[in-house]
Amino acid sequence: MIDVVEFELGRELYAMDIQLAREIVEMMPITHIPRAPDYIAGIMNLRGEITTVIDLKRLIQVPGASGDNQKIIVLVAEAAGGSNLGIIVDDVHSVIQVSEGDIELMDEGISSGVHAFVKGIIKLAKDEGDRKRADTKGQQGGGRLILWIDIKKILDDLVRTGQV
């Protein structure tokens, strides 16, 4: 079983490895940094620690307006190369356990280039709880699909190319 944090970006479902998340906090005031790349929302003071905040939706180019329930997932320092870093998501749904049989890993051909940040697709069976949420989202079919993204790889690429 794999534990992941399920969250929303632009009305789509995404997941990331739970061990990369230090905590999830409500949206708080963010100080914008002049001339920073557009995906860097700014910095915040989280209990005395200056933390850089990245707008994940802008970074991975997900369309759609931001919702009212935005959260900040603060990452463990190891995931961010020793830095204090948080990522803004539209909402955090839950921490879920997924069996390896419910994950379709991306192969090299599909995941290269633009989609290199996608580790796999999580296929969840449609149960009673899922049906209620899926109906409110207007989805039909056999269950939810969640894009499992590789936050560590995204951040490593940014550091490697000097974009953070």
Contacts in CASP RR format, 6 or more apart in sequence:
PFRMAT RR
TARGET T0000
AUTHOR 0000-0000-0000
METHOD contacts of the structure
MODEL  1
MIDVVEFELGRELYAMDIQLAREIVEMMPITHIPRAPDYIAGIMNLRGEI
TTVIDLKRLIQVPGASGDNQKIIVLVAEAAGGSNLGIIVDDVHSVIQVSE
GDIELMDEGISSGVHAFVKGIIKLAKDEGDRKRADTKGQQGGGRLILWID
IKKILDDLVRTGQV
1 97 0 8 1.000
1 98 0 8 1.000
1 99 0 8 1.000
1 100 0 8 1.000
2 17 0 8 1.000
2 97 0 8 1.000
2 98 0 8 1.000
2 99 0 8 1.000
2 100 0 8 1.000
2 103 0 8 1.000
3 17 0 8 1.000
3 18 0 8 1.000
3 19 0 8 1.000
3 95 0 8 1.000
3 96 0 8 1.000
3 97 0 8 1.000
3 98 0 8 1.000
4 15 0 8 1.000
4 16 0 8 1.000
4 17 0 8 1.000
4 18 0 8 1.000
4 95 0 8 1.000
4 96 0 8 1.000
4 98 0 8 1.000
4 122 0 8 1.000
4 146 0 8 1.000
4 148 0 8 1.000
5 15 0 8 1.000
5 16 0 8 1.000
5 17 0 8 1.000
5 18 0 8 1.000
5 21 0 8 1.000
5 24 0 8 1.000
5 73 0 8 1.000
5 92 0 8 1.000
5 94 0 8 1.000
5 95 0 8 1.000
6 13 0 8 1.000
6 14 0 8 1.000
6 15 0 8 1.000
6 92 0 8 1.000
6 93 0 8 1.000
6 94 0 8 1.000
6 95 0 8 1.000
6 96 0 8 1.000
6 146 0 8 1.000
7 13 0 8 1.000
7 14 0 8 1.000
7 15 0 8 1.000
7 16 0 8 1.000
7 71 0 8 1.000
7 73 0 8 1.000
7 89 0 8 1.000
7 90 0 8 1.000
7 91 0 8 1.000
7 92 0 8 1.000
7 93 0 8 1.000
8 14 0 8 1.000
8 89 0 8 1.000
8 90 0 8 1.000
8 91 0 8 1.000
8 92 0 8 1.000
8 93 0 8 1.000
9 56 0 8 1.000
9 57 0 8 1.000
9 60 0 8 1.000
9 62 0 8 1.000
9 89 0 8 1.000
9 90 0 8 1.000
10 57 0 8 1.000
10 62 0 8 1.000
10 63 0 8 1.000
10 64 0 8 1.000
10 65 0 8 1.000
10 66 0 8 1.000
10 90 0 8 1.000
11 64 0 8 1.000
11 90 0 8 1.000
11 137 0 8 1.000
12 62 0 8 1.000
12 147 0 8 1.000
13 93 0 8 1.000
13 144 0 8 1.000
13 145 0 8 1.000
13 146 0 8 1.000
13 147 0 8 1.000
14 89 0 8 1.000
14 146 0 8 1.000
14 147 0 8 1.000
14 148 0 8 1.000
14 149 0 8 1.000
15 96 0 8 1.000
15 98 0 8 1.000
15 122 0 8 1.000
15 146 0 8 1.000
15 147 0 8 1.000
15 148 0 8 1.000
15 149 0 8 1.000
16 73 0 8 1.000
16 148 0 8 1.000
16 149 0 8 1.000
16 151 0 8 1.000
17 151 0 8 1.000
17 152 0 8 1.000
18 95 0 8 1.000
19 76 0 8 1.000
20 75 0 8 1.000
20 76 0 8 1.000
20 79 0 8 1.000
20 151 0 8 1.000
20 152 0 8 1.000
21 73 0 8 1.000
21 74 0 8 1.000
21 75 0 8 1.000
21 76 0 8 1.000
22 74 0 8 1.000
22 75 0 8 1.000
22 76 0 8 1.000
22 77 0 8 1.000
23 73 0 8 1.000
23 74 0 8 1.000
24 71 0 8 1.000
24 72 0 8 1.000
24 73 0 8 1.000
24 74 0 8 1.000
24 92 0 8 1.000
25 46 0 8 1.000
25 71 0 8 1.000
25 72 0 8 1.000
25 74 0 8 1.000
26 71 0 8 1.000
26 72 0 8 1.000
27 70 0 8 1.000
27 71 0 8 1.000
27 72 0 8 1.000
27 88 0 8 1.000
28 44 0 8 1.000
28 46 0 8 1.000
28 72 0 8 1.000
29 44 0 8 1.000
30 41 0 8 1.000
30 42 0 8 1.000
30 43 0 8 1.000
30 44 0 8 1.000
30 53 0 8 1.000
31 42 0 8 1.000
31 43 0 8 1.000
31 44 0 8 1.000
32 41 0 8 1.000
32 42 0 8 1.000
33 40 0 8 1.000
33 42 0 8 1.000
33 43 0 8 1.000
36 42 0 8 1.000
37 163 0 8 1.000
38 55 0 8 1.000
38 58 0 8 1.000
39 54 0 8 1.000
39 55 0 8 1.000
39 56 0 8 1.000
39 58 0 8 1.000
39 59 0 8 1.000
40 52 0 8 1.000
40 53 0 8 1.000
40 54 0 8 1.000
40 55 0 8 1.000
40 164 0 8 1.000
41 53 0 8 1.000
41 54 0 8 1.000
41 55 0 8 1.000
41 88 0 8 1.000
42 52 0 8 1.000
42 53 0 8 1.000
43 50 0 8 1.000
43 51 0 8 1.000
43 52 0 8 1.000
43 53 0 8 1.000
44 50 0 8 1.000
44 51 0 8 1.000
44 53 0 8 1.000
44 72 0 8 1.000
45 51 0 8 1.000
46 74 0 8 1.000
46 84 0 8 1.000
49 84 0 8 1.000
50 84 0 8 1.000
51 74 0 8 1.000
51 84 0 8 1.000
51 85 0 8 1.000
51 86 0 8 1.000
52 83 0 8 1.000
52 84 0 8 1.000
52 85 0 8 1.000
52 86 0 8 1.000
52 164 0 8 1.000
53 72 0 8 1.000
53 85 0 8 1.000
53 86 0 8 1.000
53 87 0 8 1.000
53 88 0 8 1.000
54 85 0 8 1.000
54 86 0 8 1.000
54 87 0 8 1.000
54 88 0 8 1.000
54 164 0 8 1.000
55 87 0 8 1.000
55 88 0 8 1.000
56 62 0 8 1.000
56 87 0 8 1.000
56 88 0 8 1.000
56 89 0 8 1.000
57 64 0 8 1.000
57 66 0 8 1.000
57 88 0 8 1.000
57 89 0 8 1.000
57 90 0 8 1.000
59 154 0 8 1.000
60 117 0 8 1.000
60 149 0 8 1.000
60 154 0 8 1.000
66 88 0 8 1.000
66 90 0 8 1.000
67 90 0 8 1.000
67 91 0 8 1.000
69 90 0 8 1.000
69 91 0 8 1.000
70 88 0 8 1.000
70 89 0 8 1.000
70 90 0 8 1.000
70 91 0 8 1.000
71 88 0 8 1.000
71 89 0 8 1.000
71 91 0 8 1.000
71 92 0 8 1.000
72 86 0 8 1.000
72 87 0 8 1.000
72 88 0 8 1.000
72 89 0 8 1.000
73 86 0 8 1.000
73 87 0 8 1.000
73 89 0 8 1.000
73 92 0 8 1.000
74 84 0 8 1.000
74 85 0 8 1.000
74 86 0 8 1.000
75 85 0 8 1.000
75 86 0 8 1.000
75 87 0 8 1.000
75 151 0 8 1.000
75 155 0 8 1.000
77 83 0 8 1.000
77 84 0 8 1.000
79 85 0 8 1.000
79 151 0 8 1.000
79 152 0 8 1.000
79 155 0 8 1.000
80 86 0 8 1.000
80 155 0 8 1.000
81 155 0 8 1.000
81 159 0 8 1.000
83 164 0 8 1.000
85 155 0 8 1.000
87 151 0 8 1.000
96 124 0 8 1.000
98 122 0 8 1.000
98 124 0 8 1.000
102 122 0 8 1.000
102 123 0 8 1.000
102 124 0 8 1.000
102 125 0 8 1.000
103 120 0 8 1.000
103 121 0 8 1.000
103 122 0 8 1.000
103 123 0 8 1.000
103 148 0 8 1.000
104 120 0 8 1.000
104 121 0 8 1.000
104 123 0 8 1.000
105 119 0 8 1.000
105 120 0 8 1.000
106 115 0 8 1.000
106 118 0 8 1.000
106 119 0 8 1.000
106 120 0 8 1.000
106 121 0 8 1.000
111 118 0 8 1.000
111 120 0 8 1.000
116 153 0 8 1.000
116 157 0 8 1.000
117 149 0 8 1.000
117 150 0 8 1.000
117 153 0 8 1.000
117 154 0 8 1.000
118 147 0 8 1.000
118 148 0 8 1.000
118 149 0 8 1.000
118 150 0 8 1.000
119 148 0 8 1.000
119 149 0 8 1.000
119 150 0 8 1.000
120 147 0 8 1.000
120 148 0 8 1.000
121 145 0 8 1.000
121 146 0 8 1.000
121 147 0 8 1.000
121 148 0 8 1.000
122 145 0 8 1.000
122 146 0 8 1.000
122 147 0 8 1.000
122 148 0 8 1.000
123 143 0 8 1.000
123 144 0 8 1.000
123 145 0 8 1.000
124 130 0 8 1.000
124 143 0 8 1.000
124 144 0 8 1.000
124 145 0 8 1.000
124 146 0 8 1.000
125 142 0 8 1.000
125 143 0 8 1.000
126 134 0 8 1.000
126 141 0 8 1.000
126 142 0 8 1.000
126 143 0 8 1.000
126 144 0 8 1.000
130 143 0 8 1.000
130 144 0 8 1.000
133 144 0 8 1.000
134 140 0 8 1.000
134 141 0 8 1.000
134 143 0 8 1.000
134 144 0 8 1.000
155 164 0 8 1.000
158 164 0 8 1.000
END
